[in-house]
Each structure stands twice: as structure tokens, then as C-alpha cells.
């Protein structure tokens, strides 16, 4: 049985779900938050220690301004309303990506990180304004500036995910089979599962089914297959 410490998820399909149900992309984003809450509970039940969610990419700025504004207001409300609940459940929050685009939001995110920094049950990493190519370039520039040797160990430590284990499992909903510039360095040996369901329709039952399938996979990490 494969150990499962870190699950990464590309939560695709919120907008399409909203348009399909109420002709409102924003409705899909609201519904997607409920799926996040359910998956957090299920991660705890399955003793997963790290859950990384791709919330907003560097490419998502191309979306309509009203939708982008709504997404970040939704995030603020979620943190303000749910932070105490997350704290009681011993959940640690970390935000990965370039957070320098909104001072007020960054302040809220850093406060949430600080408040939950000592929690140990589950670490939830939210990727916001995140792009893997940008992340890798930033890490290289950092190492050059610090005059450190550029090698795999130092580069891994200098990424937004420095100190975290690489994902064992990636799930992408929305019937799309690509990484979309998400954790390219970290997922060299991650097992991929692509799901047809849109993110708001993804259930804990679906999640557990994937976990069961994952644990049956023989993982060689480049070694000779026995």
C-alpha cells in the first residue's frame, strides 16, 4: 500500500458548473467552496498531512475583472468566516504564490498563516497568483542573489513549497488533461488522476475511490520494474 502524505488538486470546472446550473460563473465558485470544505474533512479522515489546492493562477488574470474581484472577495469571506473552525480542527494554512498584488488581501492571508502556524493535523496550501514557471525563475534568481549553488536540493528549498514533501497524487477535475503550469518541478513522480466531473460535483466518495486506486499503484520512481 502506497503511503499518501500529499495530495494536490486542480479544482477545474467551477465557472462551467455555474453557467450550466444558474447561468452564473460566480455561483459555481461559491459551490466550489463547499467541495473544498468537504475535501478538507475527508483529508483528515484519510490521515493526509498536506493538501494543496490550485485556487488562482498567474494566467487567471485574463478573466473578466468582475469575476476576479468576486473570487478574492469570496476568499476573504471564507477566511473571516471559517478561520476559527479551521483553527479548532488543528488545520494549518499556507498560501503559495506571488501575494504582492493586493496589500489588504495579503495582510489577511499572512494573519491566517500566523494564527494557524502551530497546527499539526493537516496543512492546507492554497496556490494563489501561482505559476510554476514563475516560481522556478524566482527560485533561481534568489539563489543567484544569495550566491548559493544552483542544484536540485537548493532549488527545491527555494520554491514556494520549500520544506513540503512533493505531491504523491494529483487530481484534476473538469475533464481536462493538463497541468496548466501547476507544480511542474514538484510533480516529477506524482501519480495523476483526471476526473470528468466539474469541481462542485466532486464528492468525498469520488475522493476516497481515487485514494483506493492510488494505493494499489506500483510506484518505481525510475527504478527497474520487478
C-alpha positions in Angstrom: 0.0 0.0 0.0 1.5 3.3 -1.1 1.8 6.0 1.7 -0.2 9.1 0.9 1.1 12.3 2.5 0.4 15.0 0.0 -2.5 15.4 -2.4 -2.6 18.3 -5.0 -5.8 19.3 -6.7 -6.6 21.4 -9.7 -10.1 22.5 -9.0 -11.4 22.9 -12.5 -15.0 23.5 -13.6 -16.5 26.0 -11.2 -17.4 28.5 -13.9 -18.8 25.9 -16.3 -20.9 24.4 -13.4 -22.3 27.8 -12.6 -23.2 28.6 -16.2 -24.8 25.2 -16.6 -26.9 25.5 -13.4 -27.8 29.2 -13.0 -26.1 30.9 -15.8 -23.7 32.4 -13.3 -20.0 31.6 -13.0 -19.9 33.1 -9.6 -22.4 30.6 -8.3 -20.0 27.9 -9.4 -17.2 29.5 -7.4 -19.5 29.6 -4.3 -20.5 26.0 -4.7 -16.8 25.0 -5.2 -16.0 26.3 -1.7 -18.4 23.7 -0.3 -16.4 21.0 -2.1 -13.2 22.4 -0.6 -14.7 22.1 2.9 -15.8 18.5 2.3 -12.4 17.5 0.9 -10.6 19.0 3.9 -12.7 16.9 6.2 -12.1 13.8 4.1 -8.3 14.5 4.0 -8.3 14.5 7.8 -10.3 11.2 7.9 -7.8 9.6 5.5 -4.8 10.9 7.5 -3.4 13.0 4.7 -1.0 15.6 6.1 -0.7 18.0 3.1 -3.5 19.2 0.7 -2.5 21.7 -2.0 -5.3 23.4 -3.9 -4.8 25.4 -7.1 -7.1 28.4 -6.4 -5.9 31.1 -8.8 -3.2 31.0 -11.4 -1.0 33.8 -12.9 -2.9 33.2 -16.1 -6.3 33.7 -14.4 -5.8 37.5 -14.5 -7.1 37.2 -18.1 -10.6 36.5 -16.8 -13.2 39.3 -16.6 -12.3 41.8 -13.8 -15.7 41.4 -12.1 -15.1 37.6 -11.8 -11.6 38.1 -10.5 -12.8 40.6 -7.9 -15.5 38.3 -6.8 -13.1 35.4 -6.4 -10.9 37.3 -4.0 -13.9 38.7 -2.0 -15.1 35.1 -1.7 -11.7 34.1 -0.4 -11.7 36.9 2.2 -15.2 36.0 3.4 -14.2 32.3 3.6 -11.2 33.1 5.8 -13.1 35.5 8.0 -16.0 33.1 8.5 -14.2 29.8 8.7 -10.8 30.6 10.2 -11.9 29.8 13.8 -13.4 26.5 12.6 -10.1 25.6 10.8 -8.2 26.5 13.9 -10.3 24.3 16.2 -9.7 21.4 13.8 -6.0 21.9 14.1 -5.5 22.8 10.4 -2.5 24.8 9.3 -2.9 27.2 6.4 -0.2 28.2 3.9 -0.5 30.4 0.8 1.8 29.8 -2.1 2.3 32.2 -5.0 3.2 35.8 -5.5 1.0 37.6 -2.9 2.1 41.1 -3.7 -0.8 42.0 -5.9 -3.2 43.2 -3.1 -1.9 44.6 0.2 -5.2 44.2 2.1 -5.7 40.6 1.0 -2.0 39.7 1.7 -2.4 41.1 5.2 -5.4 38.7 5.8 -3.6 35.8 4.3 -0.5 36.3 6.5 -2.6 36.7 9.6 -4.4 33.4 8.8 -1.0 31.7 8.3 0.3 33.1 11.6 -2.8 32.1 13.6 -2.7 28.5 12.3 1.1 28.1 12.2 1.4 25.7 15.1 -1.4 23.4 13.9 -0.5 19.8 13.0 -3.5 17.8 11.9 -3.5 18.9 8.2 -1.7 21.6 6.2 -3.8 23.2 3.5 -1.8 25.0 0.9 -3.7 27.4 -1.3 -2.0 28.4 -4.5 -3.0 32.0 -5.3 -1.5 34.0 -8.1 0.7 30.9 -8.6 2.5 29.9 -11.8 5.1 27.1 -11.7 7.4 28.7 -14.3 7.4 32.0 -12.4 8.1 30.1 -9.2 11.1 28.3 -10.7 12.6 31.5 -12.1 12.1 33.3 -8.8 13.9 30.5 -7.0 16.9 30.7 -9.5 17.1 34.5 -9.1 17.0 34.0 -5.3 19.9 31.5 -5.4 22.0 33.8 -7.6 21.4 36.8 -5.4 22.4 34.7 -2.3 25.4 33.3 -4.2 24.3 29.8 -3.5 25.0 26.8 -5.7 22.2 26.1 -8.2 21.4 22.4 -7.7 18.2 20.3 -7.2 18.4 20.4 -3.4 18.8 24.2 -3.1 16.3 24.9 -5.9 13.6 22.7 -4.2 14.2 24.5 -0.9 13.8 27.9 -2.6 10.4 27.2 -4.2 7.2 28.4 -2.6 6.8 24.8 -1.4 10.2 24.6 0.2 10.1 22.2 3.1 7.0 20.4 1.9 7.1 16.8 0.5 6.3 16.5 -3.2 2.8 15.6 -4.1 2.1 11.8 -4.2 -1.1 12.3 -6.0 -2.6 14.9 -8.3 -6.4 15.1 -9.0 -7.8 17.4 -11.7 -11.5 17.7 -12.2 -13.3 19.3 -15.2 -12.5 16.7 -17.8 -9.2 18.4 -18.8 -5.9 16.6 -19.0 -3.1 19.1 -18.5 -1.1 20.6 -15.6 -1.8 24.3 -16.5 1.6 25.5 -15.1 1.0 23.9 -11.7 3.8 22.5 -9.6 5.9 21.4 -12.6 9.1 20.8 -10.6 7.4 19.1 -7.7 5.3 16.6 -9.7 8.1 14.7 -11.5 6.9 11.4 -10.0 3.4 12.3 -8.9 0.5 9.9 -9.9 -2.1 11.8 -12.0 -5.9 11.2 -11.9 -8.1 13.2 -14.3 -11.8 13.3 -13.5 -14.7 14.2 -15.8 -16.8 15.7 -13.1 -16.8 19.5 -12.6 -15.3 20.6 -9.3 -18.6 21.4 -7.5 -19.9 17.9 -8.3 -16.7 16.2 -7.0 -17.6 14.3 -3.8 -15.8 12.7 -0.9 -16.9 9.3 -2.3 -15.0 10.2 -5.5 -12.0 11.3 -3.4 -11.9 8.0 -1.5 -12.2 6.0 -4.6 -9.2 7.7 -6.1 -7.2 7.2 -2.9 -8.0 3.4 -3.0 -6.9 3.2 -6.7 -3.7 5.2 -5.9 -2.7 2.8 -3.1 -2.8 -0.1 -5.5 -0.3 1.5 -7.9 3.2 0.2 -8.1 5.5 3.2 -7.8 9.1 2.7 -9.1 10.4 6.2 -9.1 12.6 5.4 -12.1 13.9 2.1 -10.8 13.7 -1.2 -12.6 10.2 -2.7 -12.7 10.2 -6.0 -10.8 
